[in-house]
Each structure stands twice: as C-alpha cells, then as structure tokens.
Amino acid sequence: MPERLHNLALDLQRRLRQDPPEN
C-alpha cells in the first residue's frame, strides 16, 4: 500500500517547507 508511504512523504515535505530555513 504505497498510499500510506505517499501520505507520509507529503507530511514530511510539508513539515520541512513550514520549518524556517536555519541557514
């Protein structure tokens, strides 16, 4: 069931995008 993996990847990407750049 790749759907679960896809959802997880989306959540991770969204979290990374929301997080401010530490650079």
RACOR-V312544 format. One line per field, one symbol per residue. psi: psi as a letter, one per 20 degrees, with the letter a starting at -180 (. if undefined). Layout:
BEGIN
psi->???
END
This chain:
BEGIN
psi->niggggggggggggghhhpqpi.
END
